[in-house]
Amino acid sequence: MSAFKRTAVALLATGALAGTTLATATTASAASYRCTTSSASVDNPAYSGHWSDNYNFDVTLCVKRSGGYIYAHAKIAFEGPVSYVNQTDVLDAARFHLQIKKCVSGPDPVVKAANYTGLEYRLEHGNVAGNGTYTTGTLKYKAGSGRYLADGFIQLDWNKGGKGYRTTHFSASPTV
């Protein structure tokens, strides 16, 4: 075998090994989210007529640990009344409150939280059947040792409800 061919074969072998090592390292370090889903039906307290007025929510909370950080986000799927489609006077406000909590004995303290107000627009502008989805942004927290979880709740301020935000908590709390 000529010196040129030996060099070419050696370079190809080195490249193949480096590519395998890189691919393996990337795959091994890529953490995946742990997710759980819970559901709730929320009634409009300002309406007592015969038409349907409930929002049915499925909230999927997701959390992962990667590179010394905890990441969390939520996806909200909803079925709303058809009569609420493109109605901007049903809600005064709506938001999803996402939290990262540190797992301890007793109540888990919130270490990072954010309100995602884009939920109101999505609820008011679902598809023609009143259904839709909304995904929050991602929270990032520099983690220490121990376990962490994602938690969250929907807050709806119904128009003419007279009580401000009414909270619906979701019990799905995935842990890493």
Order of alpha helices (4+ residues) and beta strands (2+ residues): alpha-beta-beta-beta-beta-beta-alpha-beta-beta-beta-beta
